[in-house]
Amino acid sequence: MIGIKKDFKLADGRIISIETGKLAKQADGAVVVKMGDTMLLATVVAMKDAKENVDFMPLSVEYREKYAAAGRFPGGFFKREARPSDYEILISRLVDRALRPLFPDDYHAEVQVIITLISADTNVLPDALACLAASSALAVSDIPFNGPISEARVGRINGQFVINPSISDMENSDIDIMVAASIDNIMMVEGEMKEISEIDMIQAIAFGHEAIKEQCNAQLELAALIEQSKTKREYCHETNDLEYKEVIRKATYQKIYDIAKSGIANKKLRKTSFDTIKEEFVATLTEEDQQAKANLTGRYFHAVEKEAIRNATLDSRVRLDGRKLDEIRPIWSEVDYLPAAHGSAIFTRGETQSLTTVTLGTKLDEQMIDGAVIEGKVNFILHYNFPSFATGEVKPIRSTGRREIGHGNLALRALKEVLPTGENNLYTIRIVSDILESNGSSSMATVCAGTLALMDAGVKIKKPVSGIAMGLITDETTKKYAILSDILGDEDHLGDMDFKVCGTRDGITACQMDIKVNGLSNELLKEALEQAKRGRLHILGEMEKTISKPRDDYKPFVPRIFQMKIPKEFIGAVIGPGGKVIQEMQRETGTTIVIEEVGEFGIIDIVAYNMESKDAVVAKIKGITAVPEIGEIYKGKVKSILPFGAFVEIFPGQDGLLHISEVDWKRLEKVEDALKVGDVVEVKIIGIDPKNGKMKLSRKVLLPKPEQNSSK
């Protein structure tokens, strides 16, 4: 079966192909995107009609990896792909956030996009191709969609920007961002950086957009070859009553506008004020109209509320809670709040609050990553929790949601750049942020609280990191705009942009931007980034009033980790047969010992609560790894006695034979006449078998030789 195919080249000559008409033909749209040996199958199916009373876009995006794609078996007992990994969820979120704003506002049929990794190149990351695949599937379908769009990863290697760099090249990149865009507009940006400047970030985004334009044009050319894509399906998913909408607007607009300008700082009081306006209007309707028009009333009131609040901000340059456009909410913070935690902090900004803990563990606590493409272990983990009480709601407690995983990942990316590395950090670090209150930008509160908790724990971070969420309100008719610092939840919901920027005083370490408006110019983006920088520095200043640098030492109850190296040929001797030697050392000293082979060495982590225990382990390991030499004298313990001699342990796990003839100068009938098990004796190595390394010991050569009687 021959499909319809479109190829295009990246700047460095690598080829990406998009093919349709060969696989999954019963889906509304299906394509296979290929780069190197990496192949993604993307399908899209939409319901013919919207469900009753649905006034939103019911889009679901699922990215899944097949282990067979990489020639691997899934782990676990069942040996089949199970629930999605965090990596798969993060890719699903990236694609979802890029696609969702481009469906028509009045299109409410359920749409499902499924992207499957069916072949994996070990040096080509699939996430940079996932949005291209999803948008291509929509492009060749008859589903209404204001695309096409695509995503591109932008790296900077040796000062040069690169599109979709290989996994190996990314190790040398100081930028790792994903840019999503249409031909005309940037839709989304997310990624991490090594303290880059605002100008560098703008240039990276622009570079990514140029490549995306080519990818969008390739989709248009492919779609032009597909008959069904030329006529999009007709739909009618909304019943409107424009006269009724105008009635609501006349009755409520000015009241909402006045409250929005009044600057009510309290979220609950402000919401109650808006709800009262709606209730007063509903009370003017007949009971029959209240029920019959309930859905229209909710939809139209929300639209009027959005318009009035946005206009109030643009006209007065004062925000919902009374702040100036660039004003940061009041901040207070505290560290060492939880006496039993290794590190803890409270960070509160306005009505958003994070209680964050840091726990320091060993290599045994590292997280194992077992994906189809990405494998390995990580020693930095960040978990973000958002309980319903944080917004005063009642919801069932379920498993971790996609939003929590996404927000946690953003905070992790912001902080990992400043963590100590190598021998400066022997711990596995876990940060947990519990959001106790939320009114905008809880992920940025997590970044700030995480920084404070790390310093409270004594982790020697390079620099403090803060984060801020920026918003935007625009009016295409009047060309007015307002860039908002430290946005509220309402400003996020009603605004045109949610731009989170994290960094140190010296540069940006992570960002996440979702844009809901067309045509965000570089000038506007630059202004937003400069305003964000001022806010970020202000927040850092407030944080430093609580703690400005890491504690000099870890808290007394934190286990200390000491590291030593041994030649790798001694690893087996330290472990002992069946783990006997290492287990005995741990039992005798109350320590935890972790050994890992790295190159030509065995790296040993000794986890101890006091120096005496650590020193005891070090002494034992040095004894095990010492190389016995002929002629040297050692103290050893008699481990066992046999008719022909005794075995004496001169190093832990290393013993030699003290033959009965070498115990004493005088003739012994039994070894027990001179020694018993447990005796500590001095012995000299008189020989080492070159074949098996077995040692021959002598005790008698260290004893005075008795004088012999001369015969007369």
Secondary structure, DSSP 8 states (H G I E B T S, - for coil): ---EEEEEE-TTS-EEEEEESSS-TTSSEEEEEEETTEEEEEEEEE-SS--TT--S--EEEEEEE-GGGGT----SSS-S--S--HHHHHHHHHHHHHHGGGS-TT--S-EEEEEEEEE--TTS-THHHHHHHHHHHHHTSSS--S--EEEEEEEEETTEEEES--HHHHTTEEEEEEEEEESS-EEEEEEEEEEE-HHHHHHHHHHHHHHHHHHHHHHHHHHTT-GGGGS----------HHHHHHHHHHHHHHHHHHHHHT---HHHHHHHHHHHHHHHHTTS-HHHHHHTHHHHHHHHHHHHHHHHHHHHHHHSB-TTS-BTT----EEEEES-STTSSEEEEEEETTEEEEEEEEEE-GGG-EEEE-SS-EEEESEEEEEE--GGGGT------S--HHHHHHHHHHHHHHHTTS--GGG--SEEEEEEEEEE-SS-HHHHHHHHHHHHHHHHT---SS--EEEEEEEEE-TTT--EEEEES--HHHHHHSSEEEEEEE-SS-EEEEEEEE-SS---HHHHHHHHHHHHHHHHHHHHHHHTT-SS--SS--TTS-EEEEEEEEGGGHHHHH-GGGHHHHHHHHHHT-EEEEEEETTEEEEEEEESSHHHHHHHHHHHHHHH----TT-EEEEEEEEEETTEEEEEEETTEEEEEEGGGT-SS--S-GGGT--TT-EEEEEEEEE-TTT--EEEESGGGS---------
